[in-house]
Amino acid sequence: AALARIGWDHAFEFVTREGLSVDMAQLENMTAVEVDGPTHYLKSKGSQLVENGNTSFKTRILRQLGWTVIHVPYCEWGVLLDAATKDAYLRAKIIVVL
């Protein structure tokens, strides 16, 4: 819903020709948004998240195939309290990579 609110048209649970599933995809510019929950990260000391091997590998493959991958970590998204803040967060994430 948040991506639609900011006007980012996309497909949900898109599967690439190579069989990789992405949470949300904008096909015309090959951009994927991956919402990464706790299982996408290794347990680490401190506050820094470290992607697990599966997440890192999938991201590398998608990038080699020409996709731009935007990650939305659960711990960043979870502290955003209202729609306006979530919309601003997503706009900033998308603008940085495109």
Secondary structure, 3 states (H helix, E strand, C coil): CHHHHCCCCCEEEEECCCCCEEEEEEHHHCEEEEEECHHHEECCCCCCCEECHHHHHHHHHHHHCCCEEEEEEHHHHCCCCCHHHHHHHHHHHHHHHC
